[in-house]
């Protein structure tokens, strides 16, 4: 199961937690708009973001703070951007990314270096040989004004599906097959890490998860589900709730690392479980990592989000769960022993 790849490739790292806790059907929008280019112009006094579209679409543009971001929500968009786009810094913009945020909903997230105001935001109709264009003008402001405008234009919040109340697991007959949930990390507007050649973690782990699911399905002993089976973003809470509702016996979260150093090959894997003795510090580090993924996707995090996620992670580390996780992790390490450096 260890991955082998040429220089600059992504090597797999498996994060494994066995929980007593699955997908989402691919959305196929009809004739979505195509976004095939984007760019940033201007300076720190006025910065303009432009995206070329095959047709005019309705957009909802709003700001988020901590960190400073512009969020652009639109119906399903087929992003066919040039490789490596979005990393250039210009004016107030430090980076931007894009992708599917939810079924039928696409999102562009623009990172901004400091407090700002959205001076203009509009979409131009295509004309002659010119494509439709999304145009957003940003100007700098002070923190007080930014926060005041943010409060005035609060973005729409997703309906709370009962936060803090664990979903009920589906009832299953005693002789039912064990349920395995494979969770490809990142997705959609959150690409994860990227290689120098533009390969993204979200694509690697999704392909890996689909292959693993096919192999497990072929065995015929398990019910296997994916938290996502296409390129879309899912917050941590939805991934966990998804597995809980399916009554999963195993929740396998799959991530990948990128090694920038020149090497003939990258092999091996890392297997993590949550310890019953995990400290608040360890849990908070994991929470910070997961919240950073949500922030990349333009999710507004509540003030107690670290505590909420930390509580989820600690709850998963109950004695029975932890013991079974260790057994499973050791079996994986045993299978990988020929090509894996173990750290004790």
C-alpha positions as CSV (number, residue, x, y, z in Angstrom):
1,X,0.0,0.0,0.0
2,X,3.0,2.3,0.1
3,X,3.1,4.8,-2.7
4,X,6.1,5.0,-5.1
5,X,6.5,8.1,-7.3
6,X,9.1,10.1,-9.1
7,X,10.8,13.2,-7.8
8,X,8.5,15.9,-6.4
9,X,5.6,13.5,-6.2
10,X,3.1,13.2,-3.4
11,X,3.6,10.3,-0.9
12,X,0.6,8.9,0.9
13,X,0.1,9.5,4.7
14,X,-2.9,7.7,6.2
15,X,-4.6,9.2,9.3
16,X,-6.5,6.4,10.9
17,X,-9.2,6.6,13.6
18,X,-11.5,3.6,14.3
19,X,-14.8,5.0,15.6
20,X,-18.2,3.7,16.4
21,X,-19.5,6.1,14.3
22,X,-20.6,7.7,5.7
23,X,-21.5,9.5,0.4
24,X,-22.7,12.3,-1.3
25,X,-23.9,11.7,-4.8
26,X,-22.1,13.6,-7.5
27,X,-24.0,16.7,-8.6
28,X,-24.3,17.1,-12.3
29,X,-25.3,20.6,-13.1
30,X,-26.9,21.2,-16.5
31,X,-24.8,23.3,-18.8
32,X,-22.7,25.0,-16.0
33,X,-20.7,28.2,-16.8
34,X,-17.0,27.6,-17.5
35,X,-14.4,29.6,-15.8
36,X,-11.1,29.4,-17.8
37,X,-9.0,32.2,-16.5
38,X,-8.5,34.7,-13.6
39,X,-6.1,37.4,-12.8
40,X,-5.4,40.3,-10.3
41,X,-4.6,43.8,-11.3
42,X,-3.9,47.1,-9.6
43,X,-2.0,48.0,-6.5
44,X,-2.5,48.4,-2.7
45,X,-4.7,51.5,-3.2
46,X,-7.1,49.6,-5.4
47,X,-7.0,45.9,-6.4
48,X,-9.2,44.3,-9.0
49,X,-9.9,40.6,-9.3
50,X,-11.2,39.4,-12.7
51,X,-12.4,35.9,-13.7
52,X,-13.4,35.0,-17.2
53,X,-16.7,33.0,-17.6
54,X,-18.4,31.4,-20.6
55,X,-21.7,33.1,-19.6
56,X,-23.1,35.5,-17.0
57,X,-24.0,33.9,-13.6
58,X,-25.5,35.2,-10.4
59,X,-23.0,35.6,-7.6
60,X,-23.1,36.5,-3.9
61,X,-20.0,38.3,-2.8
62,X,-19.2,39.0,0.9
63,X,-16.3,39.5,3.3
64,X,-14.9,37.4,6.1
65,X,-12.3,38.2,8.8
66,X,-9.8,36.3,10.8
67,X,-8.2,35.8,8.2
68,X,-9.3,38.5,5.8
69,X,-11.1,36.9,2.8
70,X,-13.5,37.7,0.0
71,X,-16.0,34.9,-0.7
72,X,-17.7,34.6,-4.1
73,X,-20.6,32.0,-4.2
74,X,-22.1,31.0,-7.5
75,X,-24.1,28.2,-9.0
76,X,-22.2,25.2,-10.3
77,X,-19.2,26.4,-12.3
78,X,-16.8,24.2,-14.3
79,X,-13.4,25.5,-13.4
80,X,-10.9,25.0,-16.2
81,X,-8.2,27.4,-15.0
82,X,-4.5,27.3,-16.1
83,X,-2.3,25.2,-13.9
84,X,-0.7,27.0,-11.0
85,X,-3.0,29.9,-11.1
86,X,-4.0,31.7,-7.8
87,X,-0.6,31.8,-6.1
88,X,0.5,35.2,-7.3
89,X,0.5,38.2,-4.9
90,X,-0.6,41.6,-6.2
91,X,-2.0,44.6,-4.4
92,X,-4.2,43.6,-1.5
93,X,-4.6,40.0,-2.8
94,X,-2.2,37.4,-1.5
95,X,-3.7,34.3,-3.1
96,X,-7.0,32.8,-4.3
97,X,-8.5,29.4,-4.9
98,X,-11.7,27.9,-6.3
99,X,-13.8,24.8,-6.5
100,X,-17.1,23.1,-5.7
101,X,-18.2,24.0,-2.2
102,X,-21.5,22.0,-2.1
103,X,-23.7,20.2,-4.6
104,X,-24.7,22.9,-7.1
105,X,-22.7,25.6,-5.4
106,X,-19.2,26.8,-6.4
107,X,-17.0,29.1,-4.4
108,X,-14.0,31.4,-5.0
109,X,-12.0,32.4,-2.0
110,X,-9.7,35.4,-2.2
111,X,-7.1,35.9,0.5
112,X,-6.5,39.6,1.4
113,X,-3.5,41.0,3.3
114,X,-5.4,43.3,5.6
115,X,-8.7,45.1,6.4
116,X,-10.5,46.0,3.2
117,X,-13.8,47.0,1.6
118,X,-15.5,45.6,-1.4
119,X,-15.9,48.7,-3.5
120,X,-17.5,47.1,-6.5
121,X,-18.6,43.6,-7.4
122,X,-20.4,42.7,-10.7
123,X,-20.6,40.3,-13.6
124,X,-20.4,41.7,-17.2
125,X,-22.4,40.1,-20.0
126,X,-20.3,38.5,-22.8
127,X,-19.9,40.9,-25.7
128,X,-18.5,40.4,-29.2
129,X,-15.4,38.2,-28.7
130,X,-15.1,39.0,-25.0
131,X,-16.2,36.5,-22.3
132,X,-18.5,37.2,-19.4
133,X,-16.4,38.6,-16.5
134,X,-16.7,38.6,-12.8
135,X,-15.1,41.8,-11.5
136,X,-14.4,42.7,-7.8
137,X,-12.7,45.9,-6.7
138,X,-11.0,46.0,-3.3
139,X,-9.8,49.1,-1.4
140,X,-7.9,49.2,1.9
141,X,-9.6,50.4,5.1
142,X,-9.0,50.4,8.9
143,X,-9.9,47.5,11.2
144,X,-12.8,49.4,12.8
145,X,-14.5,50.2,9.5
146,X,-13.9,46.6,8.3
147,X,-15.6,45.1,11.3
148,X,-18.5,47.6,11.2
149,X,-19.1,46.7,7.5
150,X,-18.7,43.0,8.3
151,X,-21.4,43.3,11.0
152,X,-23.8,45.1,8.6
153,X,-23.4,42.5,5.9
154,X,-23.5,39.2,7.8
155,X,-23.2,36.3,5.3
156,X,-26.0,33.8,5.2
157,X,-25.5,30.9,7.6
158,X,-26.1,27.3,6.8
159,X,-28.9,25.7,8.8
160,X,-27.6,24.1,11.9
161,X,-28.4,20.4,11.8
162,X,-28.3,20.1,15.6
163,X,-24.8,21.1,16.5
164,X,-23.6,19.3,19.6
165,X,-26.2,16.5,19.3
166,X,-24.6,13.4,17.8
167,X,-26.7,12.0,15.0
168,X,-28.4,8.7,15.5
169,X,-26.7,5.8,13.9
170,X,-28.8,3.7,11.5
171,X,-30.1,0.5,13.1
172,X,-28.4,-2.6,11.7
173,X,-29.2,-6.3,12.0
174,X,-26.7,-8.4,14.1
175,X,-25.5,-10.2,11.0
176,X,-24.9,-7.1,8.9
177,X,-21.6,-6.5,7.2
178,X,-19.2,-4.2,9.1
179,X,-19.4,-0.6,7.8
180,X,-16.2,1.1,6.7
181,X,-16.1,4.8,5.9
182,X,-13.2,6.1,3.8
183,X,-12.7,9.8,4.1
184,X,-10.6,11.5,1.4
185,X,-9.3,14.7,2.9
186,X,-9.8,18.2,1.6
187,X,-11.8,18.7,-1.7
188,X,-13.5,21.4,-3.7
189,X,-12.3,24.8,-2.8
190,X,-9.7,23.3,-0.4
191,X,-7.0,21.7,-2.5
192,X,-4.8,20.6,0.4
193,X,-1.1,20.5,-0.3
194,X,0.2,20.7,-3.9
195,X,3.2,19.4,-5.7
196,X,5.5,21.7,-7.8
197,X,3.9,20.3,-10.9
198,X,0.4,21.2,-9.7
199,X,-0.8,17.8,-8.5
200,X,-3.2,18.4,-5.5
201,X,-3.7,16.4,-2.4
202,X,-7.4,16.4,-2.8
203,X,-7.2,14.6,-6.2
204,X,-4.6,12.1,-5.0
205,X,-6.5,11.1,-1.9
206,X,-9.8,10.8,-3.8
207,X,-8.2,8.5,-6.4
208,X,-6.6,6.5,-3.6
209,X,-9.9,6.2,-1.7
210,X,-11.8,5.1,-4.8
211,X,-9.2,2.4,-5.6
212,X,-9.3,1.2,-2.0
213,X,-13.1,1.1,-2.0
214,X,-13.1,-1.0,-5.2
215,X,-10.7,-3.5,-3.6
216,X,-12.7,-3.7,-0.4
217,X,-16.0,-4.1,-2.3
218,X,-14.4,-6.9,-4.3
219,X,-13.7,-8.8,-1.0
220,X,-17.5,-8.8,-0.3
221,X,-17.1,-8.7,3.5
222,X,-17.8,-5.0,4.1
223,X,-20.2,-2.1,3.4
224,X,-17.8,0.6,2.2
225,X,-18.7,4.2,1.7
226,X,-16.9,7.4,0.8
227,X,-17.5,10.7,2.6
228,X,-17.0,12.3,-0.8
229,X,-16.8,10.6,-4.2
230,X,-16.2,13.7,-6.3
231,X,-14.4,17.0,-5.9
232,X,-16.3,18.9,-3.3
233,X,-15.6,20.4,0.1
234,X,-16.8,18.9,3.4
235,X,-16.2,20.5,6.9
236,X,-14.9,18.2,9.6
237,X,-18.3,18.1,11.4
238,X,-20.1,16.8,8.3
239,X,-17.5,14.1,7.7
240,X,-17.9,12.8,11.3
241,X,-21.7,13.1,11.3
242,X,-21.8,11.3,7.9
243,X,-19.9,8.3,9.4
244,X,-22.0,8.3,12.6
245,X,-25.3,8.1,10.7
246,X,-24.0,5.1,8.8
247,X,-23.1,3.3,12.1
248,X,-19.5,2.8,10.8
249,X,-17.2,0.5,12.7
250,X,-14.1,2.0,11.0
251,X,-13.5,5.6,9.9
252,X,-10.4,6.0,7.8
253,X,-9.3,9.5,7.0
254,X,-6.8,9.7,4.1
255,X,-4.3,12.5,3.6
256,X,-1.1,12.9,1.6
257,X,2.2,14.7,2.1
258,X,4.3,16.4,-0.4
259,X,8.1,16.1,-0.4
260,X,9.7,19.0,-2.3
261,X,13.2,17.7,-2.1
262,X,14.6,16.0,-5.2
263,X,14.6,12.3,-4.7
264,X,14.3,9.3,-6.9
265,X,11.2,8.1,-5.1
266,X,8.9,8.8,-2.2
267,X,7.5,5.8,-0.4
268,X,5.9,5.0,2.9
269,X,2.9,6.0,5.0
270,X,2.1,7.4,8.4
271,X,-0.7,5.9,10.6
272,X,-2.3,8.0,13.3
273,X,-4.7,7.1,16.0
274,X,-6.1,9.2,18.8
275,X,-4.8,8.2,22.2
276,X,-6.9,7.9,25.3
277,X,-4.2,9.9,27.0
278,X,-4.1,12.6,24.3
279,X,-3.5,16.0,25.9
280,X,-5.6,19.1,25.3
281,X,-2.5,20.4,23.5
282,X,-2.5,17.5,21.0
283,X,-6.2,17.8,20.4
284,X,-6.0,21.5,19.9
285,X,-3.2,21.1,17.3
286,X,-5.5,18.7,15.4
287,X,-8.4,21.1,15.8
288,X,-6.3,24.0,14.5
289,X,-5.3,21.9,11.4
290,X,-8.9,21.0,10.6
291,X,-10.1,24.6,11.2
292,X,-7.4,25.9,8.9
293,X,-8.9,23.6,6.2
294,X,-12.4,25.2,6.9
295,X,-10.9,28.7,6.7
296,X,-9.3,27.9,3.3
297,X,-12.8,27.0,2.0
298,X,-14.3,30.3,3.3
299,X,-16.2,28.8,6.2
300,X,-16.8,31.3,9.0
301,X,-15.7,29.7,12.3
302,X,-17.5,30.4,15.6
303,X,-15.4,31.8,18.4
304,X,-15.4,28.4,20.2
305,X,-14.6,26.4,17.1
306,X,-11.3,25.1,18.4
307,X,-13.1,23.8,21.6
308,X,-15.9,22.2,19.6
309,X,-13.5,20.4,17.3
310,X,-11.2,19.4,20.1
311,X,-14.2,18.0,22.0
312,X,-15.2,15.9,18.9
313,X,-11.7,14.6,18.6
314,X,-11.4,13.8,22.3
315,X,-14.8,12.1,22.3
316,X,-13.6,9.8,19.5
317,X,-10.8,8.7,21.7
318,X,-12.9,6.7,24.2
319,X,-11.3,3.5,25.6
320,X,-13.0,1.0,23.3
321,X,-12.4,3.1,20.2
322,X,-8.8,3.8,21.1
323,X,-8.0,0.1,21.7
324,X,-9.6,-1.0,18.5
325,X,-7.8,1.8,16.6
326,X,-4.4,0.7,17.9
327,X,-5.1,-2.9,16.9
328,X,-6.1,-1.8,13.4
329,X,-3.2,0.6,13.1
330,X,-0.7,-2.1,14.1
331,X,-2.1,-4.4,11.4
332,X,-1.6,-1.7,8.8
333,X,2.0,-1.0,10.0
334,X,2.6,-4.8,9.9
335,X,1.6,-4.9,6.3
336,X,3.7,-1.9,5.4
337,X,6.7,-3.1,7.4
338,X,8.8,-3.7,4.3
339,X,8.7,-0.1,3.2
340,X,7.8,1.9,6.2
341,X,10.0,3.6,8.8
342,X,8.3,3.3,12.1
343,X,8.5,6.0,14.8
344,X,8.0,5.0,18.3
